[in-house]
Amino acid sequence: MSESHAKHGFGTRAIHAGQAPDPSTGAIMTPIFQSATFAQESPGVFKEDYDYSRASNPTRKALEKNLASLEGAAHGLCYASGVSAEAAVLHLLSTGDHVILCDDVYGGTNRLFHRVFNQAGIEVTLVDMTDLDALDNAFGDTTRVVWLETPTNPTLKIIDIRKVAERAHARGAMVCVDNTFCSPYLQSPLALGADIVCHSTTKYMGGHSDVIGGALLTNDPDLYDRLKFIQLSVGAVPGILDCFLLLRSTKTLHLRMQRHSENAMRIATWLESHAKIDRVLYPGLKSHPQHALAREQMPNGFGGMIAVYLKGGLDAAKNMLEKTELFTIAESLGGVESLIEHPGIMTHASVPPEQRQALAITDSLVRLSVGVEDADDLIADLGQALA
Ligand SMILES: *Cc1c(COP(=O)(O)O)cnc(C)c1O
């Protein structure tokens, strides 16, 4: 964990880790070092590792240290987007290598693995990782990476990170967990055995729907060196202003995640008893198939994402989406404002129809990203939309 703040609690690290007052001016907030290059005293003699901003930049470095501290990692790297962070991990692989990917994965991740890296000779197998026997059967001699999200997207299955990591390590594969839905406040994959944590910082880390970004966190110094080399070589680095916005965002991450979780728990409970709802999927509900595992793996709350199956199919779903006023119809998630979407038509449209069918991404499925507004207002909005 980064520097002197390792001993502090999450909220203290969120506000202070990686961010001492600026030594040249005393500025309390990390300045936006909007500079592509840095003066050298003599050829090859420069301050710290600052010779060119693709390689390193002080604002980005403060963010990398802050995110590493929050994930309990020794090292952090930031990227221009979540998918470019994912691509950096895939660049570690060679033609013929095999990846096992959880079946119910973010649509853009599915596309990157199957339609970009598959062409470069990376083999991909989709597995329902709530079934550990199915995972065991998917390993081959060339399996290098097991990649998962938990809770999954959009059906919020919970995957046992510790058990997957044990199995993967026994077969010589590394484990990468996309922790976007939880943020480090709700779930700590590295402590459960993951080798790399990946984030779309666009979502809860950013929290205000105004930045696209990604990050990788790890405790493994060798993996870090290789990923840092790929970051330098491929250059999918974030803009400096975006790094500043993300530093501002992470200062309230713990507060936001608490409220997202409280609001979502109230709304999920309310929806479960509504006559027009067939089924609610939320890891905090006792009715969730992996509720016991969720309680262990997500000790600080169950997050802001809810999936609901409406009675009545596509017409009922469209009707609800068109009638909500506080819940805006939009892709993405994790912002302070509440959003509603139809995975079959929107976020998961790029998933082939037969795969959507197998994953129960049906016409009547609606996904909510519950924001941090007043829960009573959100419930009233859903109530009038369903009436
Ligand atoms: C959004 C998202 C991504 C991709 O991130 P971008 O910042 O949009 O590139 C990856 N994983 C999950 C779980 C996401 O929600």
PDBQT file of the ligand as one rigid body, heavy atoms in Angstrom, charges set to zero:
ROOT
HETATM    1  C1  LIG A 401     -17.875   0.837 -18.586  1.00  0.00    +0.000 C 
HETATM    2  C2  LIG A 401     -17.216  -0.423 -18.223  1.00  0.00    +0.000 A 
HETATM    3  C3  LIG A 401     -16.016  -0.808 -18.844  1.00  0.00    +0.000 A 
HETATM    4  C4  LIG A 401     -15.386  -0.014 -19.961  1.00  0.00    +0.000 C 
HETATM    5  O1  LIG A 401     -14.941   1.214 -19.517  1.00  0.00    +0.000 OA
HETATM    6  P1  LIG A 401     -14.810   2.542 -20.435  1.00  0.00    +0.000 P 
HETATM    7  O2  LIG A 401     -14.304   3.559 -19.479  1.00  0.00    +0.000 OA
HETATM    8  O3  LIG A 401     -16.176   2.842 -20.973  1.00  0.00    +0.000 OA
HETATM    9  O4  LIG A 401     -13.851   2.216 -21.522  1.00  0.00    +0.000 OA
HETATM   10  C5  LIG A 401     -15.425  -1.974 -18.413  1.00  0.00    +0.000 A 
HETATM   11  N1  LIG A 401     -15.986  -2.733 -17.444  1.00  0.00    +0.000 NA
HETATM   12  C6  LIG A 401     -17.128  -2.397 -16.845  1.00  0.00    +0.000 A 
HETATM   13  C7  LIG A 401     -17.687  -3.283 -15.791  1.00  0.00    +0.000 C 
HETATM   14  C8  LIG A 401     -17.795  -1.237 -17.209  1.00  0.00    +0.000 A 
HETATM   15  O5  LIG A 401     -18.946  -0.916 -16.617  1.00  0.00    +0.000 OA
ENDROOT
TORSDOF 0
